[in-house]
Amino acid sequence: SQKIEQNSEALNIQEGKTATLTCNYTNYSPAYLQWYRQDPGRGPVFLLLIRENEKEKRKERLKVTFDTTLKQSLFHITASQPADSATYLCALAKRGNNRLAFGKGNQVVVIP
Amino acid sequence: NAGVTQTPKFRVLKTGQSMTLLCAQDMNHEYMYWYRQDPGMGLRLIHYSVGEGTTAKGEVPDGYNVSRLKKQNFLLGLESAAPSQTSVYFCASSSVAGGLTSTDTQYFGPGTRLTVL
């Protein structure tokens, strides 16, 4: 069966350090992968998209990698700040299919 | 630009009651989606629409109906609410897919917290 796995344990990290989150998937051949941020009581907000033929994408302090051989994406927040505390969701989409399949999310807590 | 809006924000129903959740978007998006989010389950797709007048089933469609009479609106109905439908419901929209440059980014509303007693 198809699975998207994110760590269920919250990641507690000191301010200024790099937070790294993992998204693993099985039985998918995604055309691209997206990362979203969700704050408590709010809807998810799009952060980054990386396509199957791309290895790495960056946006300000965010970096995403995509390894289709390992079936894994890594999401990095460099120089983390308390304002980065949130839950981060990965989502996969198949080619030509607008339906996204979401992971359960991984909470990040940045400690001042 | 309001983006995606949802009404109501909160609702408490008794088992067997019916209700409709309204989603509206002002971005002229073709695609609209309804998700539910439960603790430990993540976001699950209930129904979606690829254009005005069309609807399709997602991952967990049972107990829900939808309609897309206008491009900007997507309604989610519960005909006979059950406690298992207690959840947070999110609506989302995205532009038409296709092409190497398509991002298919989904824009989410703020959610509706529904409790069924």
Contacts between the chains, C-beta under 8 A, distances in Angstrom:
chain1	res1	chain2	res2	distance
A	8	B	40	7.8
A	32	B	104	7.6
A	34	B	104	8.0
A	34	B	105	7.2
A	41	B	111	7.4
A	42	B	110	6.1
A	42	B	111	7.1
A	43	B	4	7.6
A	43	B	90	5.3
A	43	B	92	7.5
A	43	B	108	3.2
A	43	B	109	5.5
A	43	B	110	5.5
A	43	B	111	5.5
A	44	B	43	7.4
A	44	B	90	7.5
A	44	B	106	7.8
A	44	B	108	5.0
A	45	B	108	7.1
A	46	B	105	4.6
A	46	B	106	6.9
A	46	B	107	7.3
A	49	B	103	5.4
A	49	B	104	7.9
A	49	B	105	6.9
A	89	B	42	7.4
A	89	B	43	7.1
A	91	B	106	8.0
A	93	B	104	5.9
A	96	B	97	6.6
A	96	B	98	7.2
A	97	B	97	7.5
A	98	B	31	5.1
A	98	B	48	7.6
A	98	B	50	7.1
A	98	B	94	6.1
A	98	B	97	4.6
A	98	B	104	5.6
A	99	B	33	7.8
A	99	B	45	6.2
A	99	B	48	6.5
A	99	B	58	7.1
A	100	B	45	7.8
A	100	B	104	7.6
A	100	B	106	6.3
A	102	B	42	5.1
A	102	B	43	4.2
A	102	B	44	7.9
A	103	B	42	6.2
A	104	B	40	6.8
A	104	B	41	6.9
A	104	B	42	3.8
A	105	B	42	6.3
